[in-house]
Amino acid sequence: MKLLHIDSSILGDNSASRQL
């Protein structure tokens, strides 16, 4: 889950949207 959080911080909402 930590990795996801980091990716979200780097890419922003784009990463979160892609994961979901």
KATAPE-V163228 format. One record per residue. N is the residue number from 1. RES is the residue in three letters. SS is DSSP state (2 for helix, 1 for strand, 0 for the rest). PHI is phi as a letter, one per 40 degrees, with the letter a starting at -180 (NA if undefined). OMEGA is omega in radians with two decimals (NA if undefined). Layout:
N_RES_SS_PHI_OMEGA, N_RES_SS_PHI_OMEGA
This chain:
1_MET_0_NA_-3.13, 2_LYS_2_c_-3.14, 3_LEU_2_d_3.14, 4_LEU_2_c_-3.13, 5_HIS_2_c_-3.13, 6_ILE_2_c_3.14, 7_ASP_2_d_-3.14, 8_SER_2_c_-3.11, 9_SER_2_c_-3.10, 10_ILE_2_c_-3.10, 11_LEU_2_c_-3.14, 12_GLY_0_g_-3.10, 13_ASP_2_c_-3.13, 14_ASN_2_d_-3.13, 15_SER_2_c_-3.11, 16_ALA_2_c_-3.12, 17_SER_2_c_-3.12, 18_ARG_2_c_-3.13, 19_GLN_2_c_-3.11, 20_LEU_0_c_NA
